Every structure is written in structure tokens, then in C-alpha cells.
């Protein structure tokens, strides 16, 4: 899969250095993946949730942080839409960001 714009993740790591290992592992795993559907993502990341509108939510660092992405399976793109603390995540409508 190809991650479109990793910049938000890099900035987030500057803000929360304790997420660096978890986010770097996530990036490496996603780049090696060849997902064709949600079930494929679930095999890789058991705690991922589909929230509709091609949006998927990943728990980062023991569910202290949330990552919302849009995944286009046909073109193998993963687009970062939101990264934040669980508290910040609770304030958004993640299916429409």
C-alpha cells in the first residue's frame, strides 16, 4: 500500500514522542501490505474499525491515540485524515473528515 502524505504522522511524533515506535511500525506494516478489503486489514491489525465512507480507525499505542485513514483498495492508497489522542478523536465525526 502507498501512504499518501506521511507528514501528519511526523508532526504528531514531534508532539508526542512516545508514539514514534508505534507509528513507525504502523508505517512499515502498511507499506508492506497488499490489502484488498477490510478483512485483509483485520488480519494485519485486529483492532482496526471500519467507520464507513472508506474510513478506518487504528488504535495507536494501546488505544491512547487514534489514527483515521481513508483506504482506496483499487489503487492501493492509504490517506491520513486524522491523528490525535483518544480524547481529541472523541470530538470528531471520523467518517466525514
Secondary structure, DSSP 8 states (H G I E B T S, - for coil): -EEE--HHHHHHHHH-GGGHHHHHHHHHHHHH----SHHHHHHH-TT-EEEETTEEEEEETTTTEEEEEEEETTTTEEEEEEEEEHHHHTTS-GGG-
